[in-house]
Amino acid sequence: MTKDTTLDAYALNFMPFYTEYQGPTKEFKDYKFEDTIYFRGKELQREKPATTSNSNSTNDRLSNGAILSGNAITDRVVSVNNYEREGTNRNELARLQELMSLIDLINQ
């Protein structure tokens, strides 16, 4: 869940796992499907890359809080946003190790 999640998107997280979500009903009619995957009624968020609006300035701030100064990231990235687990522990350790090595690489 992100801080700008709407109430409709929040309510969809409580749908049981065994129901197949067929699309927006009238309760969820203004729900957006851009970055959302549904798996057996459960909402999965794709990882959104950090973006910045004007990349030619001297001090850009990425959406994850890191500050770009020239070509180097000066702040430390402590977390990767919108990284949500699938609900099963399949490949969990490998995905966690990949995420930790990615954060270590950014923080060098």
Sequence and secondary structure as in RCSB ss.txt:
>XXXX:A:sequence
MTKDTTLDAYALNFMPFYTEYQGPTKEFKDYKFEDTIYFRGKELQREKPATTSNSNSTNDRLSNGAILSGNAITD
RVVSVNNYEREGTNRNELARLQELMSLIDLINQ
>XXXX:A:secstr
  TT  HHHHHHTTS TTS   S  STTTT   TTEEEETTEEEE       S TTSSEEE TTS EEETTEE S
     TT    SS TTHHHHHHHHHHHHHHHT 
